[in-house]
Amino acid sequence: MKTLVVVLGSTGVGKTELSLQIAEHFKTPIINADSRQIFAELPIGTAAPTPEQQRRVVHYFVGNHHIQDYYSASMFERDVMFLLQNHLFQTSDIALMSGGSMMYIDVVCKGIDDIPTVDTETRRLMKGRLAKEGLPALVEELRLLDPEHYEIVDKNNPRRIVHALEICHMTGKPYSSFRTNTQKNRPFRILKIGLNRPREELYERINQRVILMMQMGLEKEARNVYPQKGLNALNTVGYKELFNYFDGNIDEDEAVRQIQSNSRRYMRKQLTWFKKDNSIQWFNPENSKEIINYIDTSI
């Protein structure tokens, strides 16, 4: 039976190198499941696979969009399912997906509700309202239009607030009425490999990675996209903090400290999400032979 191997884990844990080793062993490409590595302008800050790594193994969904492009989890589900069924599983019994974006992984493994696609005019109007009225006003409107979704939505995330209101206004129905959370059956097996390390080791790896990113040119990368800082793609750890530095609100050292702190916070959020999934088999990424052997004996 066809099998999709999913390598997942928090930021900084070491998914990239291990995925390369697995891909080379099974002679399969890598499907990237990182929602920010898809943007061509952000290779350093998103720790995207380098050109050398992409020469080692073919990668899909790396640098294939631009920051001004609209792209969603439902579009990712559509694109990955097409790739698997029409290409990768045509020539191999195994495919590999790797990443840390919780929603992107979930939509491929479980599916996503069939929520209507927002039309261009509604998106334009809601974007204008967010800029003019501010997020608190839209949060209050969502409370009135869809109290059920209001209770669970991240009220500090403008993208999610705006999207819920777009659906409310476009359909005349609450956004929550479209969310059934029904898991879809997939025509292939899914084998999930979770990567983790001791917490203090993860913290240190994240701290050092941020320093390395700065040495590699993260500040220049952020300055190049700074004129478009209002885009949702740039509401991302590493860029938000540097934009605050460019605005003169903090110094560079404080920006680096905040990137490190917010990266560690995101790491904890990822692990909390993944730990709820009992189908994940956990490993230390240093144990590559053990992991490859586990995959070999499981497929």
Buried (B, 14 or more C-beta within 10 A) or exposed (E): EBBBBBBBBBBBBBBBEBBBBBBEBBEBBBBBBBBBBBBBBBBBBBBBBEEEBBEBBEBBBBBBBBBEEEBBBBBBBEBBBEBBBEEBBEEBBBBBBBBBBBBBBBBBBBBBEEBEEBEEEBBEBBBEBBEEEEBEEBBEBBBEBBEEBBEEBEBEEBEBBBBBBBBBBBBEEBBBBBBEEEEEEBEBBBBBBBBBBEEEEBBEBBBEBBEEBBEBBBBEBBEEBBEEBEBBBBBBBBBBBBBBBBEEEBEEEEBBBBBBBBBBEBBEEBBEBBEEBEEBEEBBBEEBEEBBEBBEEEB
